[in-house]
């Protein structure tokens, strides 16, 4: 990255409050996020100046508490510590997706899941939950973590969202089907809402909860996710932008932020790499620098051209 240059981004003037992005998959894309964070510091002119990367959500592989998407692989303790430290030292939180809907009391003693919590138990990190058993366990045994209510709860009415906001959650991630409902702007506590801006799911998907259950079962049993392919999946970012619940960058800055909503989540744990990168670049990077930065990302992070 030495050919990029080094521009000092420090300013002595007053800085406006920034909104927050929460990005996917700290293990798979940890190197990318560390690089982007450094680029934002050293070449800020490439990036919009109104946001900050506040957390990266996901799981280390083979964690049975993980939900949303089954995730397998191998990792050791030093590698886990490295991922946590590299992001935390840049002011970016690790956010565990402990949202497997099938978890019971018997799963609380899982060694690997507890190691994950122990390694990041430094007051800087977060946990997404959708079951009372995990929420209670983390609150009792690891109270330094910020607890966040997951979109995988599929709270499809504003009555349910209001009740969730009345609870002791750091943030509540909204079901993306409600993204563009005007009632979102009158919710008390909407400053603690987090919106999933580029979700690929259709508004009226009848299978979403069953998909989460299937993924949870796969993670628990170290099996494939036995669930039919969705016919509504789009395979590029341009297609994603046509989704009814897609929130453009202009909507974020011109409508949501002025109305008190400042937390935004990007989808991507199951995206193809190019679709994921295009989404990150769209929300974070000025148009004239996107292709240049995309080329650098391909070279520096994704050396295997087959993933593109």
C-alpha positions, -999 to +999 in steps of 0.1 A: +000+000+000+031+023-001+022+037-035-010+053-022+005+082-005-001+096+029-024+126+035-028+139+070-065+138+079-063+154+113-082+186+117-083+211+145-117+224+135-151+213+147-162+180+132-198+172+124-214+141+140-210+111+117-235+083+111-225+046+116-219+017+092-219-019+104-203-042+079-203-080+074-179-108+082-149-097+104-131-130+098-134-134+061-129-096+053-109-085+084-079-077+062-100-056+039-116-036+067-082-029+083-070-016+050-101+005+044-097+020+079-061+030+071-071+044+038-098+065+054-072+080+077-045+086+052-064+094+020-097+108+032-104+126-001-113+093-016-141+087+009-173+105+020-166+123+052-200+117+070-197+082+082-176+059+104-171+021+104-183+013+139-185-025+140-180-056+119-204-084+125-200-121+120-185-151+137-154-172+138-159-205+119-175-235+135-192-215+163-225-232+170-240-201+185-236-183+151-269-176+132-281-161+100-256-180+078-238-213+086-200-207+087-173-234+087-136-236+087-106-237+110-090-211+132-067-210+162-065-187+192-037-165+179-055-158+147-087-149+165-068-126+188-052-109+158-085-102+141-100-088+173-070-066+180-064-053+145-100-040+144-103-029+180-071-008+178-087+011+148-118+019+169-139-008+152-159-032+173-163-070+168-200-078+168-207-115+173-238-129+154-249-152+182-284-155+167-289-193+162-326-196+169-323-233+180-300-227+210-310-241+243-295-242+278-274-273+270-255-253+244-243-226+268-213-247+279-199-249+243-162-243+247-155-225+214-183-201+218-172-191+253-136-187+241-149-163+214-165-142+241-135-144+265-111-132+238-131-101+229-142-093+265-125-059+267-155-035+268-152-026+231-173-052+215-209-063+208-232-093+206-263-097+184-290-119+200-324-133+191-329-158+219-335-151+256-312-180+266-281-164+249-291-128+259-293-138+296-261-158+295-241-130+280-255-103+302-247-123+333-213-137+324-199-111+300-215-078+310-190-057+291-206-065+258-232-042+242-263-063+235-281-058+202-315-071+191-311-089+158-331-085+126-334-123+126-362-119+152-383-108+122-404-082+141-428-073+113-450-048+131-443-014+146-460-025+179-433-052+182-405-027+173-417-002+199-417-029+226-382-039+215-370-003+217-384-001+252-360-029+264-324-025+274-308-030+240-279-009+228-294-011+193-324-027+176-319-039+140-351-033+121-367-059+098-358-045+064-394-049+052-402-018+073-373+003+060-394+027+039-425+028+061-429+065+072-439+054+107-402+047+113-396+084+116-420+088+145-407+060+166-396+070+201-360+058+204-354+057+167-319+069+174-312+033+185-326+018+154-303+001+129-315-003+093-303-030+069-299-009+038-290-034+011-309-066+021-315-090-008-346-105+008-380-097-008-404-076+013-430-103+018-407-133+020-427-162+035-395-183+041-371-160+059-377-174+094-375-210+082-343-201+064-328-189+097-339-221+114-323-242+086-291-223+089-291-227+126-296-264+124-267-266+098-244-247+122-254-270+152-249-302+132-219-291+110-240-300+080-251-283+048-280-259+049-309-279+036-330-252+021-342-245-015-324-217-034-344-185-034-356-175-069-355-138-059-317-136-052-299-111-074-262-117-083-249-082-087-251-049-069-271-032-097-298-058-092-297-053-054-304-016-060-338-025-076-351-041-044-380-024-028-364-021+006-330-008-007-319+024+009-297+046-013-269+067+000-288+098-008-317+086+013-294+080+042-280+115+042-311+134+031-339+116+049-329+091+075-300+110+093-319+143+094-348+125+110-327+110+138-317+076+124-279+072+123-271+034+123-270+015+091-260-021+084-247-036+051-256-071+042-230-094+026-220-125+045-236-146+018-228-123-011-205-131-039-173-111-034-178-086-062-213-078-052-201-073-016-173-050-027-195-030-049-219-024-020-191-012+003-177+011-023-211+026-032-218+036+004-183+047+015-163+058-015-168+088-038-178+077-073-146+090-090-124+067-068-144+035-068-129+017-097-093+027-086-099+014-051-117-017-064-085-025-084-064-021-053-087-043-032-084-071-059-047-068-058-040-064-021-068-085-006-083-109-031-053-123-050-073-153-062-091-140-093-115-170-092-135-154-064-145-125-088 
